[in-house]
Amino acid sequence: MTVNDILNAKGRKVVSVPPHTHVRVAVQRMRLENIAAIMVSNDGGTTIAGILSERDIVHGLVDHHGDVLDLAVTELMSRAVVTCAPADSVASVMRTMTERRFRHLPVVEDGTVVGLISIGDVVKDRIDTMELETSVLRDYIVAHN
C-alpha cells in the first residue's frame, strides 16, 4: 500500500491559512474543518511555509499564555516540515511518523502539495490491510479443510 492509496480513500483536500493569519482564526478554521493541523502557505496551499498543529498551539500557550490567540501563525508553526510522496509506502511513512514523532505529513508531488495525511489515516490503512489479510487466510484455511 502507498500514500496514494490513502489519499484515494480519504481525499486530497488540504486546508491552509496564510502566514499572517492570527492563531485565533487558524484555530477556528481547524475546529470548523475538524482537523488537528493546518498548512501555512503563501499561495493557498500548493507550497508549504509551515504547519500549525494542536501540539504547536499547546506549546504556545505555555510560552505566551493567553496572548497566544493574537499571535500570527508564523510565531508558532513548525517550519522544518517533513513531507512524503504519493508513491511512498505506508510502512515507510509510519516509520517516519513514529521515529520523528509527527502526527501529520504533507504529501508533495513535483514540488506541489497534493494532500495531507495523519497518523490516524496511516493506522486505518494498516488495520484495513491486516483485516483483509486475515480474511484471505481464513478463507484459505476453510477451503483446504
C-alpha positions, -999 to +999 in steps of 0.1 A: +000+000+000+011+035-007+004+071+004-015+075-028-039+047-018-046+066+015-053+098-005-076+080-029-096+068+001-097+100+022-094+127-004-068+153-013-083+183+004-056+205+021-068+232+044-044+261+047-041+297+060-017+325+050+013+331+073-001+364+087-033+348+100-039+351+137-038+319+157-074+325+168-086+324+131-065+293+124-079+275+155-114+284+144-108+270+110-093+238+125-124+233+146-147+241+116-129+215+095-125+191+124-087+188+118-057+188+142-032+205+119-034+232+093-010+240+065+005+275+064+010+286+028+017+318+009-002+306-021-033+289-009-019+256-001+003+244-030+036+252-013+045+249+024+056+278+046+049+257+077+024+236+095+004+245+127-007+216+149-025+213+181+008+205+197+023+238+185-007+257+200-003+239+233+034+248+234+024+284+225+000+285+254+029+276+278+052+302+263+027+331+256-002+323+279-035+339+269-018+361+243-013+331+220-045+336+201-035+371+190-001+359+175+004+353+138+007+316+130+043+321+120+051+326+156+040+290+165+042+270+133+067+243+126+089+255+098+111+224+091+082+204+076+090+168+066+070+156+037+063+124+019+054+115-017+023+097-031+045+067-041+059+062-006+049+030+011+026+032+041+052+013+062+079+038+055+056+067+063+045+050+095+082+045+104+090+082+098+060+094+117+068+072+147+106+079+148+102+116+143+071+119+164+050+136+137+012+132+136+008+149+102+027+147+069+021+168+038+022+148+006+042+166-021+045+157-058+066+176-082+070+204-057+033+208-051+013+198-020-013+172-031-026+161+003-020+158+040-021+125+059-023+119+096-012+091+118-049+081+121-051+077+083-020+055+083-032+034+112-066+030+095-049+018+063-028-007+082-058-021+101-078-024+068-048-042+052-045-066+082-082-073+082-081-082+045-051-105+050-068-122+079-099-127+059-080-142+029-061-165+053-093-176+070-109-183+036-079-203+025-079-224+057-116-231+054-113-240+017-085-265+025-101-283+054 
